[in-house]
Amino acid sequence: MLVKAEQMLNGFSELLGKISAILFVLMLINVFVDVVMRYVFNDVSIGMQEMEWHLFSSMFMLGVPYTLTAGGHVRVDLVYERMSNKIQCWIDIFGGLILLIPFCALVGYYGVGFAREAFELGEGSGDPGGLPYRWIIKAVIPFAFFATAIAGLGLILGRINELRNNKNHNNPQVTL
């Protein structure tokens, strides 16, 4: 049962990784069009420039859960890599339960109010020609943190499964 739950949670993170990859391609296209418009046609678009950072922010934030699932997150490997697999599992379990999930839940909780306020105010860009609906990008913040908490739960379940089965699958690599 825990293995199925781990697979389901990791599947969600994989989906976010695919969405992040699509956002990356869209951002590249946006930057290319913006540069061509600016230097070939001498036409500057504030909306295109704002879309660049909206896409970049979304790509980055939605890529974090995938990175955690794929084992690509940053940690202090000088110490961690020299420990036994069992100790690594316990560090990941307690680190996820004590640090990762509470932090993500806290930022996600307060981020919902942040996005809701932007929605209720009808917040948009302050620049002429900028993008309306600023609440959309602000809503990505709590979603990304809740998704990272879900990825952390998947990591914790994976490490529990590893301890229960005495297997060393040491952060299985997820591929897109």
Order of alpha helices (4+ residues) and beta strands (2+ residues): alpha-alpha-alpha-alpha-alpha-alpha
